[in-house]
Amino acid sequence: QVQLVESGGGLVQPGGSLRLSCAASGSIFNIDFMGWYRQTPGKERELVARITSDGITNYAEPVKGRFTISRDNAKNTVYLQMNSLKPEDTAAYYCNVRYGYTWSKYNTWGQGTQVTVST
Protein backbone atom coordinates (compact mmCIF):
# COMPACT_ATOMS: atom_id res chain seq x y z
CA GLN A 1 0.00 0.00 0.00
CA VAL A 2 1.26 3.43 -0.95
CA GLN A 3 0.70 6.58 1.07
CA LEU A 4 1.26 10.18 0.07
CA VAL A 5 1.53 12.65 2.93
CA GLU A 6 1.23 16.30 1.99
CA SER A 7 2.12 19.34 4.04
CA GLY A 8 2.73 23.04 3.70
CA GLY A 9 -0.62 24.51 2.76
CA GLY A 10 -2.17 27.45 4.53
CA LEU A 11 -3.26 31.06 4.33
CA VAL A 12 -0.95 33.61 2.73
CA GLN A 13 -1.30 37.17 1.52
CA PRO A 14 -1.04 38.01 -2.19
CA GLY A 15 2.59 38.19 -3.21
CA GLY A 16 3.61 35.75 -0.52
CA SER A 17 5.18 32.31 -0.72
CA LEU A 18 4.42 28.78 0.38
CA ARG A 19 6.23 25.49 -0.01
CA LEU A 20 4.31 22.26 -0.37
CA SER A 21 5.83 18.87 0.33
CA CYS A 22 4.62 15.39 -0.51
CA ALA A 23 6.34 12.29 0.81
CA ALA A 24 5.56 8.89 -0.67
CA SER A 25 5.92 5.77 1.44
CA GLY A 26 4.97 2.13 1.35
CA SER A 27 5.26 -0.32 -1.51
CA ILE A 28 6.25 2.26 -4.09
CA PHE A 29 8.83 1.60 -6.79
CA ASN A 30 9.99 2.84 -10.19
CA ILE A 31 8.44 6.26 -9.77
CA ASP A 32 7.92 7.99 -13.13
CA PHE A 33 6.14 11.23 -12.54
CA MET A 34 5.58 13.17 -9.37
CA GLY A 35 3.41 16.20 -9.59
CA TRP A 36 0.92 18.64 -8.19
CA TYR A 37 -2.63 19.32 -9.28
CA ARG A 38 -5.16 21.76 -7.93
CA GLN A 39 -8.90 21.99 -7.78
CA THR A 40 -11.48 24.61 -6.87
CA PRO A 41 -15.16 23.92 -6.17
CA GLY A 42 -17.12 23.21 -9.31
CA LYS A 43 -14.05 22.87 -11.50
CA GLU A 44 -12.02 19.94 -12.72
CA ARG A 45 -8.69 19.09 -11.19
CA GLU A 46 -5.91 20.65 -13.24
CA LEU A 47 -2.20 20.07 -13.56
CA VAL A 48 0.02 22.62 -11.84
CA ALA A 49 3.46 21.10 -12.33
CA ARG A 50 5.06 17.73 -12.89
CA ILE A 51 8.58 16.34 -12.75
CA THR A 52 10.06 13.12 -14.10
CA SER A 53 12.59 10.88 -12.43
CA ASP A 54 15.23 12.56 -14.62
CA GLY A 55 14.24 16.00 -13.43
CA ILE A 56 12.37 17.12 -16.52
CA THR A 57 9.64 19.53 -15.55
CA ASN A 58 6.54 20.98 -17.06
CA TYR A 59 4.27 23.69 -15.71
CA ALA A 60 0.83 25.03 -16.35
CA GLU A 61 0.95 28.41 -18.04
CA PRO A 62 -0.58 30.37 -15.13
CA VAL A 63 2.22 29.34 -12.76
CA LYS A 64 5.25 29.52 -15.04
CA GLY A 65 7.93 31.74 -13.58
CA ARG A 66 6.32 31.73 -10.13
CA PHE A 67 6.24 28.06 -9.07
CA THR A 68 9.12 25.61 -8.97
CA ILE A 69 8.77 21.87 -8.65
CA SER A 70 11.59 19.68 -7.40
CA ARG A 71 12.05 16.17 -6.05
CA ASP A 72 14.33 14.18 -3.81
CA ASN A 73 14.46 10.70 -5.30
CA ALA A 74 16.21 9.25 -2.26
CA LYS A 75 13.32 10.38 -0.06
CA ASN A 76 10.54 9.83 -2.61
CA THR A 77 9.49 13.39 -1.93
CA VAL A 78 8.28 16.13 -4.24
CA TYR A 79 8.17 19.82 -3.44
CA LEU A 80 6.35 22.79 -4.88
CA GLN A 81 7.80 26.21 -4.14
CA MET A 82 5.12 28.80 -4.80
CA ASN A 83 6.16 32.44 -5.02
CA SER A 84 4.30 35.62 -5.95
CA LEU A 85 1.04 33.96 -5.03
CA LYS A 86 -2.19 35.39 -6.38
CA PRO A 87 -5.77 35.03 -5.16
CA GLU A 88 -6.51 32.88 -8.21
CA ASP A 89 -3.99 30.34 -6.90
CA THR A 90 -6.43 29.56 -4.09
CA ALA A 91 -7.34 25.89 -4.36
CA ALA A 92 -6.93 22.46 -2.86
CA TYR A 93 -3.57 21.13 -4.01
CA TYR A 94 -3.13 17.40 -4.57
CA CYS A 95 0.06 15.44 -4.91
CA ASN A 96 0.13 12.79 -7.62
CA VAL A 97 2.61 9.98 -8.19
CA ARG A 98 2.80 7.50 -11.03
CA TYR A 99 4.87 4.39 -10.46
CA GLY A 100 5.07 0.71 -11.24
CA TYR A 101 6.25 -1.75 -13.83
CA THR A 102 6.81 -0.87 -17.46
CA TRP A 103 3.74 -2.92 -18.39
CA SER A 104 1.56 -1.83 -15.47
CA LYS A 105 1.53 1.63 -13.99
CA TYR A 106 -0.22 2.86 -10.88
CA ASN A 107 -1.51 6.33 -10.16
CA THR A 108 -2.00 7.51 -6.60
CA TRP A 109 -3.17 10.75 -5.00
CA GLY A 110 -2.61 12.56 -1.75
CA GLN A 111 -5.43 13.73 0.46
CA GLY A 112 -5.03 17.36 -0.58
CA THR A 113 -3.84 20.48 1.17
CA GLN A 114 -5.64 23.80 1.05
CA VAL A 115 -3.88 26.92 -0.18
CA THR A 116 -5.69 30.20 0.35
CA VAL A 117 -4.31 33.47 -0.98
CA SER A 118 -6.16 36.38 0.54
CA THR A 119 -5.78 39.62 2.44
N, C-alpha and C positions, 0 to 999 in steps of 0.2 A: 504494500500500500504506500502511495506517495502522498506526502503532505507539503503544501506550500504555505509558509507563514509570512504574512506581509506586515510591514510596520512603516511608520513615518508620516502617515496622513495627519491632517489637522486643519486648523483655521489659520489663515495668513492674510495679510493685507495685500492689496494690489502692488505689484512690483517686488514682492518678497520672494523667498525661496523655501523650498522643501526638498527633502531627499527621501525617496521611498526605497525600501529594501524588501526583497523576497528571497527567503531561504527555502530550498527544496531538500526534503529528507525522505528516507524510506527506500523502497526498492526502485530507485531511479538510476538509469544508466543510459549511455549514449545520447546525451542531451543534444538536440539539434538547435532549436530556437528557444530563446527565453525572451519574453517581452511583456509589455504593459498595454492594456486596453483601458478604455474608460467608457462610462455609461451615465447618462442623465435620464431622469424619469420620462417615459414616453418615447425614448429614442433607442436605436439599436446600439449595441456595444461596438465601439470603433477602435481601430489600432492607433496607439500613440507612438510606440517605438518598439523595435525588435532587434535582437542581436544574435548572430550565429555563434557557433562554437569557435569559429576562426576570428571572431571579432568584427565581422561585417555588420554594419548597422543600416537600418532604414527608419525614417521618421515620417509621421504625418505632416503635411504642409503647415498646419497651424502652429506646430511646436518647433519647427526647424529653427535653429539658432538660439533657442531658449532652453530646450531640454537636452540632456545628455544621458544616454543609456550606457551602462557598463556591466561587466560580469566578472566574477571570480570563479573560475572553473574548479579550483581546488575546494571551494566551499559550496559549490552549486548555488551560488547566490547572484541575483541580478539587482542592479540599482537603477534608479531613475532620479537624476538631479534635475530639479525643475527651478529655473530662474525666471525673473521678470514675469511672475505669474499674473494672469489676468482673470477677471471675474468669469469669463467664458471657459476657463480651465476647471471651474467647479464641476465635480463629478465624483462618482465612485470609481476608483482605479483598481483594476484587477490584474494580477500577475498571471501569466500563461507560460507553460513549459511544454514543449513537444520533445518526446524521447522515445527510445525503443529500438527494435531491430530494424534492419534495412527493409524487411518485408512486412513489418507490422509496427506502426507508430501509435503512440498514445499521446493524448492531449489532456492536460490537466489544468485546473484553475484554482487560484486562491480565493479566499472568502471575500476579498474586497476591502479597500480602505478609503474612507471619505476624505476628499480634499475640497475645502471651501475657501474661496478667495473673495474676501469681502472686507469693507471698512466697518 
